[in-house]
């Protein structure tokens, strides 16, 4: 039963029908909740139904996809079609931060926020051209597995594990944090308990079936998150302009925003000094940091282990390439919409909030003010009286809201869009379900990357090479649970720096992984000593810069922002790798032949079972 459900040929051949039925069922469920809302069912009950239904479906897929086969647990049996792997990768990639935070970042930064869109999507071009097909042909189970086979010995493997853990642990903690916020908001329970409710959903998705369960769960989660992301802004676009394609109306919205900015200054509701024009470049980042951030995000994306792992699951090298293309399309759907989301929200604020009498502010201001996400005159916008008192105390109490008096948390932009558009509560529940799907799918992928590296690369490869299949999978599951509990505990403490540390993952991955992966594939002369020295130098410099500029009181070097630390670590890593390789004996003929074979576009998988020497050697 489990084998057939998770990866048998009948299952793969019927994927279209299965996910078609699932999508239809989800749509029917949303319609049912909309009807329940109209007949008077309380909002909290609808929130409960959304969270529990989606968690139950994901958990059900995870349980049905349980497995006791090593290749199924680590790489889903290498049977995932390119189209569905593209969807799973998109879900793996689009975290709760992407879903909730991307539009908010664009709202706050305007033009400069496009650096995130360009960097994160551009990274997949590098994945397709330089990395993914070759790792798939090699046939390893994990990224450290490839480093160990290409560069020999356990030193490169161990360094790969350190980089992987540094990139992934704070990232997975942030995802558990996001599931806790959503669950607490919609279930009415404390955040500390909600974190572990979210954790239960994550574990049920990933623990029993490993990569196989996570893959089919992530496809289901992608469908939920993209529908939830698109519906509110599509309806808002149709309401405002009669065209249900917000991306087409984006240009018109930007023109209206520019006109309103001038009007706000003319009416005395904003000062020319404090108003950052939405379309003006380099108001937040200077050109060096803008393009540096794009570069770090691009190369970091192409180096994140939990993303690269997804391409180990396709049937062939050709499918790995196609899968990257599908990934880009599915990610594009969200990232192409995020700027429109931000622009519509900015327009709404400029038209219907700024310049409005305090007594006439829209209800969503108070809804999110009570959650501490909207402030006016420096105080939470909880009631009209509270706002008046705060504005009077600050000396700006003229009864009309000016731009400088309003402060909106970035996370509000996506969450509040249903209320801004005047849509029923069921749409707000749908958006929450989408955010939950985004956080869960990324958490699954990250947890699996960490646990697989610990169980396969440390336990099986370095501690007990003769472990039986059953023992290996038990160890993998135990480690998965331990890492998950650690992440949930850390998230429950509400760490202040967790979101900024997530941004570190990209610079650390870029400096620690990218030079070794790319030179390992594309330069036969790269030696084991060179790779080890390069990883230590690149990763070490980047980590030093990140920690010291944030916590050590060290000033920025050449004005490079903390978030772009790989601008130092990446070139240093490459230079050290090249120089040390040239000063040490060339790799053996077997290794050089292996690299030649690796780069040939045709041919079968070079490692059998992920745990023997390459056949091509």
N, C-alpha and C positions, 0 to 999 in steps of 0.2 A: 504493500500500500504506500509506504513512505517513499520507496525508491521510484515507483511509478509517478507519484504526485510531483516529486521534486525535480526529476531530471530525465525520465524515460522518454523515448522517442515519441510515443503517443501524446505525452504532455506537451513537448516542444512543438509538435505539428499542430496542436490545437490551441496554441497560445492566443491567437487572434480571437477565437471564439470565447475563450475563458475570460480574457480581459475586456472583451466587448460586453459580456454578461455582467462582469464586475462593475464597469462604468455605468451601464444601464441601471443596475441595482443601486449604485451610489446616487445617481440622479433621482431615482424614485424615492430614496430615503430623504433627500433634501426637500423634495416636493411634499412628502408626508409631514416633515417637520414644519414646513411653511403653512400647511393646512392646520396643523395642531396649534401653531401660533395664532392663526386667525380665529380659532374657536376658543381662545382664551387660556391655553396652557402657559404657565409661567415661564419667563425667560430662563430661569435657573434650570428647570427641567429640560428645556431644549439644549442648554449647554451641557448638562450631564449626558444626554443622549448622544450628542455629537462626539464628545470625548470618548465615552465608553464604546460606542459603535465602531469608531475608527480603530481604537486600540484593540478591540476584539477581533476585527478583521485581520489586522497585521499579525497579531499573535496566532490566529488560526492558520495563516499561511506559514508562519514560522514552525508551528507544531507539525503541520502536514508535511513539511519539507525536511523533517529530521533525517539524519543519516549517520551511518557508522562506517562510511568509506572515506579514506583520507583525501583522495582527489576531489570528492564531492564537497567535503568540508572546507578544504582550502581554496579550490578554484572552480567550484560548481560543476565538476566533471568536464570542464572545458567544452560545454555544450550550449552556451548561451548565444542565441542568434544576435547578429550585430545590432539590429533595430532595438531589441529589448535591452541589450547591454548598454546602448546609448541612453535609453530612458533611465535605467538603473544608475548609470554614471551621473546623469544630470541630477537625480535625486540625491545621490551620495555627495555631489558637489554643492548643491544649493542648500546650505545650512539654514538654521533658524535666523542667523544674522543676515544672510543674503535675502531671505524671504521678507523679513521685517525691516532690516536695516538699510538695504541698498537704496530704496526710494527716499528714506529719511536722510541719508548721506547726500544724495543729489539735491534734496530740498534745501539742506543747510549750506552746501558748498556751491551749488550751481554748476557752472562749467567745470570747475576743478574736480567735482565729484566724478566726472567722466573717466578720470584716471583709473578708478576701480573697475568700471565696465570694460575699458580697453585692455587693462592688464589681465583680468580674469578670463576674458574670452580669448584674447590673443595667445594665452598660454597653451590652449588646446592645439593651436597650429604647431607649436614646438613639440607637443606630445605626439602628434601624428607623424611629423617629419623625422624627428630625432630619436625618439625613445620607445614608444609603445609597441610598434610592430616587432622590434628587435628583442625586447623583453619577452614578448609572447612567443617568438620563435625559439628563444632559448629554453623556455619551459620551466622556469623556476616557480616556486610557490610564493616567495616573498622577495622584496627588493634586496634585503641583506643576503638572501640566498644567491642572487645573481652576483653581488659584489664578491662573495666568498669564492664562487666558482671562477670568476674572471680574474681575480687578483690573488687567489690562493691563500689558504690558511684561514684562521679564525679572527685575525686582527681586523681585517676589512669588514668581516661579518659583524663583529662586535661594535665597531664604529658606526656601521649602518644602523644597528639596533639603537644606539644612543641618539643618533640623528632622528630616527623614526619616533622614538619616545618623546624627545624634546618637541618635535613638530605636533604630535598627536594628543598628548595628555591634556594640555590646557585647552586645546580645541574641543576635545570630547567633554571636558568639564563645562565649557560654555554651552554646549548643546544640551546637556542634562539640566543646566541652569535655565535654558529657554523652555524646556518641557515643564519644568517646575513652575515657572511664571504663568504659562498658559493654563496648566492644570489647576493651579491655585485660583486663577481668575475665574475660570468657568465651573469649577467644582465647589468653590466656596470653602476650601480647606487651607490650612496654613502652608506657607511656602516650604517649610522644612519637611512636612509630610508629603506634599505634592511632588517634591523632587524624587522620592522613592516610589511614588505611583508611576511617574514617568519612567523611572529605571526599570520597573517591572515590565513595562511594555517593550523597552529596548531589549531586555534579556530574552523575553519570549520570542522576539523576532530573530535573534542571532544565536542563542546558546545551543539549541538542539540541532540546527541544520547548518550552522556556519555560513560559508559564502553562498551555498545553494539557497538557504532560507532567506538570507539578506537580499540576494538578487531579486527573487520573485516578490518579496515584500517591498523593495525599493521601486519596482515598476508600479505597484499599486499605489505607493505613496506619491510618486511623480504625478499620476493622474489626478489625485486629490489636490496636490499643491498648485498645479498649474491652473486647474479650473478655479480654485479658490482665489488665485492671484488675479486672473483675468476678469472674472465676472463683475466685481464692483466698478472697476475703471471703465469697462466696456459700457455698462449701464449709465455711468456718469457722462461719458462721451455722447451717448445717444440722447440723454436728457438735455444736454447743453447745446449740442450742435446738430442733432438729428443724424449723426454718423456713428455707428457702433464700432468704429475702429480708432481707438485713441491715438495710435501711433501716427495715423494720417493727420489728425487734428493737432498734433504736437507743435508744429510750426506756428499755427494760428494762436495757440495758447501762449507761446513764447512772445509773440508780438504784443498780445494783450498785456502780458506781465510787464514788458518794457514800458508800455504806455502808462500803466498804473503806477510804476515806480516813479516816473516823472511827476505824475499827478499827486502822489503822496508827499513828495518834496514840496511841490507848489502849494499844497494845502496845509503845510506845516505839520503833517502827521509823521514825517520822517526827515532826518537831517541828511544832507548830501554827504557829510563826512562819515556817518554811521551806516548808511544804506549801501550794501555791497550789490552792485548790479548783477542780476542773475546770469546774464550772458557774457559778462566780462571775464576773460581768462586771468589766471594767476592772482586772484584776490586772496586765496588761502595759501597756496603753494607757489613758490617761485618756479621758473622754468626748470631749474636743476632738480628740484624735489618732485615736480610734476612728472617729468619724464623718467626720473629715477624710480619713482613709485611704480609707474607702468612697467618698467623693466623688472623690478623685483617681484611684482605680482605675476608677471608672465612666466618668468623662470621658476619662481616658487611653485606656481600651479603645475608646471611640467615636472616637478620633482616631488610632489606630495605622495607619500607611499600609499595612502588609502585610495587615491585616484588611480595610480599606476596599477595597483592590484586588480582593478576592475577589468583591465585588458588582458589579464592572464586567463580569463574565463571563456574567451571566444573559441570557436572550433578551429580557426586557422589564423595565420598571419594576415591574410587578405581581409578576414572578418575583423581583425583588430583595427586595421586602417579604416574600414567602413564604419566601425563602431565609433571611432573618434569623430567622424563626420556627423553621425547621428547625434552624438553627445552635444556637439556644437549647435546643431539645429534646436535641440530641446532646451539647452541653456539660453540660446538666443531668444526664445519665446518669452522668457522672463526678463532677461536683461534689456531687450528691445522695448519692453513695456515699462520698466522701472523709471526711465526719464519722463515718460508721459504721466505716470503716477505722481511723481514729484511736482511736475509742472501744474497739473490739475489741482493739487493740494495748495500750492503756492498761490494760484489764481483765486481759489476759494477764500483763502485767508485775506488776500489783498482786497477782494471785492466785498466780502460779507462779514469780515471780522474787524479789520483795521478801519478806523473811522466810525465804528458803530458805538452808540451809547452803551455804557456799561450795563444798563438795565435790559438791553435788547440783544445781548450776545447769544449766539446759538447754543442749544443744549449740550452739544458734544464738548464744548469748552469746559462745562462743569463736570460732565461725566469723567473726563480724563484729568481734570483738575483735582477731583477727589481721589484719584489714584496717584497723585503727585507727579503727573506727566505734563501738565500745563500750568505755567506760572504767569501771573500778571502783577506787575509792580513788585516782583521779587517774592510774592507769596502764592501758595497753591490756590488755584481758581476754584474754590469749593462752593462759595455762594456769592450773590451780588454784594451783600454787606461786607464779606471778607475782602472782596476786590476793592470796594470803595475805601475801606479802612486802610488797606495797604497802599493804595495810590495817594490817599490824603497824607499818610505818614511819610511817603517819599517826596511829597511836594509837587506831585503831577496830577492831582485829583481834579481835573476839569470835566470829568464825566464822560469823556470820549476816549476810546482806546487808541493810542498811538503805537507805531511799529516797535519802538524801543521798549515799550512796556510789556510786550508779549514774548514769552519764552516757551517753545514747544519742544519736548523730547523727541528725538529723531524717530524713535520706535512707534510714535503715535500715527505717523503718516499712513502706513498701510492698515494698521488696526482700526483707525477711525474712519477710513474711507466709506464704509457702509453708512455710518451716521452722517457724514458730510453730504453724501448723496441722498440722504433721506430714505434709505432702504430698510426693509424689515429686519428684525433681530436675527432671523435665520441666516441672513447673509453674513452678519458679524460672526455667527457661530461657524459658518463655512470658512471664513478667513482664519479663525482660530484653528480649525481642523487642518487647514493648509499649513499654517505655521508649525503646528505639532508634527505634521508629516515631514516637513523640511528638517526640523530638529532631530526627529527620531531616525530618519534615513541616514543623515550624516553621522549621528552617534553610533549607529550600527556599523557603518563602514570603518570608522575610526577605532572602535573597540576591537573589531575583528583584526585590523592591521596590527594593533598592539599585542593582542593575545596570540595571534598566529606567529608573530616574530618571537615572542617569549617561548611559546611551546615548540615551534618547529626549529627556530634558529638557535635558541639557547638549550632547551631541554633535549630535543632529539639529536641535534647536530653536535652539541658540545658536552652534554651531561650523560645521556644514555642512548647511544646510537643503535642499540639493539632492542629498543622498546617496541612492544607489540602495537598493532594498529589501535586496539581498544584502549591501551594505556595512553597512547599519544593523544587520542581524542578526549579522554577523560581529563588529562592534564590541560589540554587546550580550553576545555569548558570551565574548569576550576579557575584557571588564570583569567578567563574572560569575566567571570563573576567577581573575582577579587579586584580587578582593574575597574570594573563598573562601580562597585561599592566605594572604592577609593575616590572616583570621580564624583559620585553622588554626595559623599561626605564633604568633599571640598566645595562643591556647588552649594550645599546647604548652609555653609558658613558665609555665603554671599561675598566672595572675595572681590574687593574693589577693583583690582587690576586685571581681572580675568579677560575682559574684552580687549584691552590693549595688548595682552599677551597672546591672544589669538592672532593678531596682526604679525607678531613675531614669527609665527610658524612659517610664513612665506619666505622671509629672509633666511631663516635657519635652514629650510629645505633647499633653497636656491644655492646657498654657499656650501652646505654639507653634502648634498646628493648630486646636484646637476653636473659639476665637473667630472666626478667619478663615473656617472652613468654615460655621459656623452663621450668622454675620451675613452672609456672602456669599450664602447661600441665602435667609435670612429677612428681610433688611433691605436694601431697594433703595438706601437713602441711603448705605450703606457705600462709602467711596471707596478708591481705590488707595493714596493717602497714609495714610489711616486704617489700612488693613490692614497696610501695611508697618510703620508706627510701632507698631501693636498687637503684631504678631509679635515685633518686636525687643524691645519693653518686656517682654512676658510671658515670652518664652523667656529673655531676658537675666537678668531678676530670678530666675527659677527656677534657671537654671544657676549663677548667682552664689551663691545660697543653698545649693544642693547641694554645690558645690565647697568653699565657705568653711567650712561647718559640719563637713564631713568632713576636709578637709585643711588649712584655714587657721586652725584654732583658734578660729573665731568661735562664740559661743554661740547657742543657738536663740532666735528671735524669738517672744515670747509663748508659749513652751513648745511650739511646733509642731515635730514630729519631722522629721528630714531626709527621710524617705520621703514626707512629705505636702507637699513644697515648693510644689506647684501652688496651695496655698491662698493664696499671695501672688501668684504669676505670673498665675494665671487671672483674678482680678478686675482686676488692674492692666492686663492685656492687653485686656480688654473695655472698661474705662473709657477707656484711651488711644485705642482704635479708634473708639469712639463720639465722643469729644471732638474728635479730629483730623478725623474725617469731617464733623462739624457745622461746623467752621471752614474747611473746604476746599470748593471748588465741587462740586456734586452730580454724580454720574456722568451720562454722556450718555444720551439717550433710548433709544439702541440697547441699552445695557447694562441699563437699567431694564426694557425690554421683554423682554430675555433672562431676567432674574430672574423676571418675571411668568410667562413661558412655562415656566420651569424648575419652578415650583411647581404647575403644572397636573397633576393625576394622570394624564391621558390624553395621547396624542401620542407620536410616534416619537423616536428618538435625535436630539439636537440637533447633534452633531458627527459628521461623516462621516470615518471613518478616523482620528479622533483628531488630525488635523493640518491641518484647515481651520477657517475661522470658522463659528460656529454658524449653522445655516440659519434659526433663528427670529429672529435679530437683524435 
